[in-house]
């Protein structure tokens, strides 16, 4: 905790001088590397490296019973595992509040964008559908897990290929069907407010000094699909507009990492 306080002081002092400790521009994202199809046993998978933050995501499809109000649609479920291996401040055991929030923000960004047509996950109308379980594991935490996890989930869904099913809707073992199609590719952008400065893609030291956090998911068309405000600080209306515009203008640079 003492180290975090010291880091926070350094971060604030540097930002008062108009720069980040890393010399990265306030509105720039760290380098992003995405490697797809990294887990052979998964239906879809990806490793994302955002600066020094690294996460891995795997998707596994299961045949389930549809929800009563959407009998002809499948669904997705996102979970995030925060292990002490990735950060000594993480604790083993049941999902923490931070893990649950991470899962919900990642899930919402993809779900509310209608990125996946859940109708294509219907196997037997009213009886059987695919549920896609996306499990995300933190390998190393150097800040901004929100964006790293969202990128990993999106890349894993992009690579998902489900098994074939027979006429009764049962999985044909060791078979490969067609990949799921994404209609949109929503990308999450997270900002931190430190003093009177707004920074994009905060690293771990910057997070220790943050007073407020804002995450917004943007599609390639510039549509906002989800947003989340965190911590106790506040944002002005003009600051919100600035963050949204910065996210939109940053989309093209970030989406290149998927190629």
LOVO-912273 format. One record per residue (C-alpha): residue in three letters; residue number from 1; x, y, z. Coordinates in pm, whole numbers, padded with zeros to 5 digits, always signed. Example, Ala and Ser with C-alpha at 12.3 -4.5 7.8 and 13.67 -1.06 7.14 Angstrom:
// residues 2
+-------+--------+--------+--------+--------+
| torgu | torvex |     c1 |     c2 |     c3 |
+-------+--------+--------+--------+--------+
|   ALA |      1 | +01230 | -00450 | +00780 |
|   SER |      2 | +01367 | -00106 | +00714 |
+-------+--------+--------+--------+--------+
END
This chain:
// residues 259
+-------+--------+--------+--------+--------+
| torgu | torvex |     c1 |     c2 |     c3 |
+-------+--------+--------+--------+--------+
|   UNK |      1 | +00000 | +00000 | +00000 |
|   UNK |      2 | +00290 | +00235 | +00074 |
|   UNK |      3 | +00428 | +00166 | -00272 |
|   UNK |      4 | +00090 | +00240 | -00428 |
|   UNK |      5 | +00070 | +00571 | -00240 |
|   UNK |      6 | +00419 | +00661 | -00361 |
|   UNK |      7 | +00324 | +00568 | -00718 |
|   UNK |      8 | +00012 | +00784 | -00692 |
|   UNK |      9 | +00217 | +01085 | -00581 |
|   UNK |     10 | +00456 | +01041 | -00874 |
|   UNK |     11 | +00169 | +01001 | -01120 |
|   UNK |     12 | -00008 | +01314 | -00996 |
|   UNK |     13 | +00310 | +01520 | -00998 |
|   UNK |     14 | +00389 | +01415 | -01354 |
|   UNK |     15 | +00036 | +01490 | -01477 |
|   UNK |     16 | +00050 | +01833 | -01315 |
|   UNK |     17 | +00337 | +01895 | -01554 |
|   UNK |     18 | +00118 | +01776 | -01842 |
|   UNK |     19 | +00277 | +01436 | -01902 |
|   UNK |     20 | +00255 | +01072 | -01797 |
|   UNK |     21 | +00535 | +00885 | -01622 |
|   UNK |     22 | +00566 | +00666 | -01932 |
|   UNK |     23 | +00576 | +00973 | -02161 |
|   UNK |     24 | +00276 | +00828 | -02343 |
|   UNK |     25 | +00027 | +01088 | -02468 |
|   UNK |     26 | -00276 | +01131 | -02243 |
|   UNK |     27 | -00509 | +01009 | -02519 |
|   UNK |     28 | -00304 | +00713 | -02641 |
|   UNK |     29 | -00348 | +00341 | -02582 |
|   UNK |     30 | -00053 | +00115 | -02505 |
|   UNK |     31 | +00067 | -00133 | -02766 |
|   UNK |     32 | -00180 | -00418 | -02824 |
|   UNK |     33 | -00094 | -00770 | -02939 |
|   UNK |     34 | -00362 | -01032 | -03003 |
|   UNK |     35 | -00292 | -01400 | -03066 |
|   UNK |     36 | -00594 | -01610 | -03163 |
|   UNK |     37 | -00671 | -01984 | -03139 |
|   UNK |     38 | -00428 | -02048 | -02854 |
|   UNK |     39 | -00630 | -02318 | -02671 |
|   UNK |     40 | -00688 | -02634 | -02875 |
|   UNK |     41 | -00961 | -02768 | -02646 |
|   UNK |     42 | -01167 | -02447 | -02663 |
|   UNK |     43 | -01416 | -02357 | -02934 |
|   UNK |     44 | -01256 | -02013 | -02956 |
|   UNK |     45 | -00966 | -01847 | -02774 |
|   UNK |     46 | -00723 | -01557 | -02766 |
|   UNK |     47 | -00442 | -01402 | -02565 |
|   UNK |     48 | -00431 | -01023 | -02541 |
|   UNK |     49 | -00130 | -00821 | -02432 |
|   UNK |     50 | -00205 | -00455 | -02354 |
|   UNK |     51 | +00122 | -00293 | -02256 |
|   UNK |     52 | +00236 | -00537 | -01986 |
|   UNK |     53 | -00117 | -00645 | -01895 |
|   UNK |     54 | -00190 | -00992 | -02029 |
|   UNK |     55 | -00513 | -01196 | -02027 |
|   UNK |     56 | -00633 | -01514 | -02195 |
|   UNK |     57 | -00990 | -01594 | -02294 |
|   UNK |     58 | -01151 | -01922 | -02397 |
|   UNK |     59 | -01501 | -01990 | -02528 |
|   UNK |     60 | -01682 | -02320 | -02488 |
|   UNK |     61 | -02030 | -02387 | -02625 |
|   UNK |     62 | -02285 | -02603 | -02447 |
|   UNK |     63 | -02633 | -02712 | -02552 |
|   UNK |     64 | -02880 | -02569 | -02299 |
|   UNK |     65 | -03251 | -02498 | -02257 |
|   UNK |     66 | -03348 | -02149 | -02380 |
|   UNK |     67 | -03493 | -01883 | -02156 |
|   UNK |     68 | -03877 | -01877 | -02167 |
|   UNK |     69 | -03889 | -01525 | -02307 |
|   UNK |     70 | -03635 | -01601 | -02585 |
|   UNK |     71 | -03717 | -01960 | -02688 |
|   UNK |     72 | -03531 | -01937 | -03020 |
|   UNK |     73 | -03217 | -01761 | -02902 |
|   UNK |     74 | -02895 | -01874 | -02739 |
|   UNK |     75 | -02688 | -01662 | -02505 |
|   UNK |     76 | -02342 | -01581 | -02372 |
|   UNK |     77 | -02197 | -01586 | -02022 |
|   UNK |     78 | -01871 | -01413 | -01931 |
|   UNK |     79 | -01661 | -01490 | -01623 |
|   UNK |     80 | -01329 | -01345 | -01510 |
|   UNK |     81 | -01079 | -01524 | -01285 |
|   UNK |     82 | -00846 | -01294 | -01089 |
|   UNK |     83 | -00570 | -01513 | -00950 |
|   UNK |     84 | -00293 | -01407 | -00709 |
|   UNK |     85 | -00057 | -01538 | -00978 |
|   UNK |     86 | -00137 | -01227 | -01182 |
|   UNK |     87 | -00134 | -00978 | -00895 |
|   UNK |     88 | -00053 | -01037 | -00525 |
|   UNK |     89 | -00344 | -00810 | -00436 |
|   UNK |     90 | -00588 | -01060 | -00586 |
|   UNK |     91 | -00728 | -01323 | -00351 |
|   UNK |     92 | -00818 | -01686 | -00412 |
|   UNK |     93 | -01171 | -01803 | -00351 |
|   UNK |     94 | -01517 | -01691 | -00464 |
|   UNK |     95 | -01542 | -01417 | -00731 |
|   UNK |     96 | -01463 | -01074 | -00588 |
|   UNK |     97 | -01668 | -00761 | -00646 |
|   UNK |     98 | -01400 | -00647 | -00893 |
|   UNK |     99 | -01421 | -00976 | -01083 |
|   UNK |    100 | -01799 | -00956 | -01105 |
|   UNK |    101 | -01787 | -00597 | -01228 |
|   UNK |    102 | -01529 | -00688 | -01490 |
|   UNK |    103 | -01743 | -00977 | -01613 |
|   UNK |    104 | -02056 | -00764 | -01637 |
|   UNK |    105 | -01890 | -00477 | -01821 |
|   UNK |    106 | -01730 | -00711 | -02078 |
|   UNK |    107 | -02056 | -00906 | -02122 |
|   UNK |    108 | -02265 | -00590 | -02159 |
|   UNK |    109 | -02037 | -00434 | -02419 |
|   UNK |    110 | -02080 | -00734 | -02649 |
|   UNK |    111 | -02441 | -00821 | -02567 |
|   UNK |    112 | -02587 | -00471 | -02596 |
|   UNK |    113 | -02404 | -00410 | -02923 |
|   UNK |    114 | -02600 | -00705 | -03067 |
|   UNK |    115 | -02257 | -00820 | -03181 |
|   UNK |    116 | -02375 | -01181 | -03179 |
|   UNK |    117 | -02706 | -01270 | -03339 |
|   UNK |    118 | -02837 | -01502 | -03071 |
|   UNK |    119 | -03082 | -01647 | -03322 |
|   UNK |    120 | -02793 | -01826 | -03495 |
|   UNK |    121 | -02734 | -02014 | -03169 |
|   UNK |    122 | -03075 | -02186 | -03184 |
|   UNK |    123 | -03047 | -02563 | -03232 |
|   UNK |    124 | -03404 | -02687 | -03179 |
|   UNK |    125 | -03657 | -02400 | -03153 |
|   UNK |    126 | -03799 | -02376 | -02804 |
|   UNK |    127 | -03594 | -02671 | -02680 |
|   UNK |    128 | -03221 | -02647 | -02738 |
|   UNK |    129 | -02982 | -02356 | -02791 |
|   UNK |    130 | -02612 | -02291 | -02764 |
|   UNK |    131 | -02485 | -02101 | -02461 |
|   UNK |    132 | -02135 | -01968 | -02514 |
|   UNK |    133 | -01931 | -01960 | -02194 |
|   UNK |    134 | -01639 | -01717 | -02215 |
|   UNK |    135 | -01387 | -01765 | -01935 |
|   UNK |    136 | -01117 | -01501 | -01896 |
|   UNK |    137 | -00804 | -01549 | -01686 |
|   UNK |    138 | -00571 | -01268 | -01583 |
|   UNK |    139 | -00209 | -01365 | -01649 |
|   UNK |    140 | -00045 | -01037 | -01550 |
|   UNK |    141 | -00203 | -00718 | -01418 |
|   UNK |    142 | -00036 | -00393 | -01515 |
|   UNK |    143 | -00356 | -00192 | -01528 |
|   UNK |    144 | -00676 | -00149 | -01731 |
|   UNK |    145 | -00810 | -00502 | -01704 |
|   UNK |    146 | -01142 | -00378 | -01840 |
|   UNK |    147 | -01013 | -00311 | -02190 |
|   UNK |    148 | -00777 | -00609 | -02194 |
|   UNK |    149 | -01055 | -00851 | -02094 |
|   UNK |    150 | -01299 | -00698 | -02343 |
|   UNK |    151 | -01047 | -00732 | -02627 |
|   UNK |    152 | -00974 | -01094 | -02532 |
|   UNK |    153 | -01343 | -01185 | -02517 |
|   UNK |    154 | -01412 | -01024 | -02854 |
|   UNK |    155 | -01116 | -01201 | -03017 |
|   UNK |    156 | -01221 | -01534 | -02865 |
|   UNK |    157 | -01577 | -01498 | -02996 |
|   UNK |    158 | -01441 | -01404 | -03339 |
|   UNK |    159 | -01259 | -01738 | -03354 |
|   UNK |    160 | -01538 | -01954 | -03212 |
|   UNK |    161 | -01631 | -02258 | -03419 |
|   UNK |    162 | -01899 | -02481 | -03267 |
|   UNK |    163 | -01932 | -02858 | -03315 |
|   UNK |    164 | -02190 | -02998 | -03554 |
|   UNK |    165 | -02519 | -03130 | -03415 |
|   UNK |    166 | -02735 | -03418 | -03539 |
|   UNK |    167 | -03104 | -03405 | -03633 |
|   UNK |    168 | -03203 | -03435 | -03268 |
|   UNK |    169 | -02983 | -03147 | -03159 |
|   UNK |    170 | -02710 | -03353 | -02997 |
|   UNK |    171 | -02341 | -03268 | -03039 |
|   UNK |    172 | -02147 | -03483 | -03284 |
|   UNK |    173 | -01823 | -03565 | -03106 |
|   UNK |    174 | -01497 | -03436 | -03256 |
|   UNK |    175 | -01683 | -03250 | -03532 |
|   UNK |    176 | -01645 | -02892 | -03647 |
|   UNK |    177 | -01930 | -02682 | -03776 |
|   UNK |    178 | -01923 | -02327 | -03902 |
|   UNK |    179 | -01793 | -02031 | -03705 |
|   UNK |    180 | -02032 | -01791 | -03539 |
|   UNK |    181 | -02070 | -01459 | -03717 |
|   UNK |    182 | -02030 | -01127 | -03540 |
|   UNK |    183 | -02238 | -00841 | -03677 |
|   UNK |    184 | -02035 | -00579 | -03493 |
|   UNK |    185 | -01700 | -00555 | -03316 |
|   UNK |    186 | -01751 | -00339 | -03006 |
|   UNK |    187 | -01429 | -00220 | -02843 |
|   UNK |    188 | -01412 | -00098 | -02484 |
|   UNK |    189 | -01218 | +00217 | -02396 |
|   UNK |    190 | -01143 | +00301 | -02033 |
|   UNK |    191 | -01040 | +00639 | -01895 |
|   UNK |    192 | -00922 | +00759 | -01556 |
|   UNK |    193 | -00954 | +01105 | -01406 |
|   UNK |    194 | -00659 | +01222 | -01198 |
|   UNK |    195 | -00684 | +01578 | -01073 |
|   UNK |    196 | -00808 | +01777 | -01370 |
|   UNK |    197 | -00654 | +01539 | -01626 |
|   UNK |    198 | -00832 | +01266 | -01822 |
|   UNK |    199 | -00614 | +00979 | -01944 |
|   UNK |    200 | -00695 | +00688 | -02174 |
|   UNK |    201 | -00588 | +00331 | -02092 |
|   UNK |    202 | -00449 | +00385 | -01739 |
|   UNK |    203 | -00166 | +00159 | -01629 |
|   UNK |    204 | -00142 | +00014 | -01278 |
|   UNK |    205 | +00043 | +00310 | -01128 |
|   UNK |    206 | -00206 | +00551 | -01279 |
|   UNK |    207 | -00496 | +00349 | -01145 |
|   UNK |    208 | -00355 | +00394 | -00794 |
|   UNK |    209 | -00403 | +00771 | -00835 |
|   UNK |    210 | -00738 | +00763 | -01014 |
|   UNK |    211 | -01034 | +00947 | -00865 |
|   UNK |    212 | -01292 | +00836 | -01123 |
|   UNK |    213 | -01311 | +00576 | -01400 |
|   UNK |    214 | -01523 | +00568 | -01715 |
|   UNK |    215 | -01553 | +00284 | -01967 |
|   UNK |    216 | -01743 | +00306 | -02295 |
|   UNK |    217 | -01791 | +00043 | -02567 |
|   UNK |    218 | -01791 | +00169 | -02927 |
|   UNK |    219 | -01874 | -00012 | -03253 |
|   UNK |    220 | -01710 | +00044 | -03588 |
|   UNK |    221 | -02006 | +00266 | -03676 |
|   UNK |    222 | -01932 | +00489 | -03379 |
|   UNK |    223 | -02234 | +00374 | -03180 |
|   UNK |    224 | -02216 | +00358 | -02800 |
|   UNK |    225 | -02328 | +00015 | -02679 |
|   UNK |    226 | -02244 | +00025 | -02308 |
|   UNK |    227 | -02082 | +00243 | -02048 |
|   UNK |    228 | -01975 | +00211 | -01686 |
|   UNK |    229 | -01867 | +00469 | -01429 |
|   UNK |    230 | -01644 | +00360 | -01140 |
|   UNK |    231 | -01481 | +00500 | -00825 |
|   UNK |    232 | -01608 | +00794 | -00619 |
|   UNK |    233 | -01500 | +01088 | -00833 |
|   UNK |    234 | -01717 | +01267 | -01088 |
|   UNK |    235 | -01700 | +01380 | -01449 |
|   UNK |    236 | -01839 | +01695 | -01604 |
|   UNK |    237 | -02060 | +01678 | -01911 |
|   UNK |    238 | -01778 | +01821 | -02124 |
|   UNK |    239 | -01540 | +01555 | -01991 |
|   UNK |    240 | -01786 | +01282 | -02089 |
|   UNK |    241 | -01812 | +01424 | -02439 |
|   UNK |    242 | -01433 | +01438 | -02463 |
|   UNK |    243 | -01395 | +01073 | -02358 |
|   UNK |    244 | -01661 | +00953 | -02600 |
|   UNK |    245 | -01505 | +01144 | -02888 |
|   UNK |    246 | -01158 | +01018 | -02795 |
|   UNK |    247 | -01288 | +00660 | -02793 |
|   UNK |    248 | -01446 | +00704 | -03135 |
|   UNK |    249 | -01129 | +00853 | -03284 |
|   UNK |    250 | -00917 | +00575 | -03130 |
|   UNK |    251 | -01126 | +00287 | -03268 |
|   UNK |    252 | -00948 | +00248 | -03601 |
|   UNK |    253 | -00605 | +00226 | -03436 |
|   UNK |    254 | -00716 | -00037 | -03183 |
|   UNK |    255 | -00914 | -00256 | -03424 |
|   UNK |    256 | -00596 | -00303 | -03632 |
|   UNK |    257 | -00467 | -00535 | -03360 |
|   UNK |    258 | -00729 | -00796 | -03462 |
|   UNK |    259 | -00582 | -00836 | -03811 |
+-------+--------+--------+--------+--------+
END
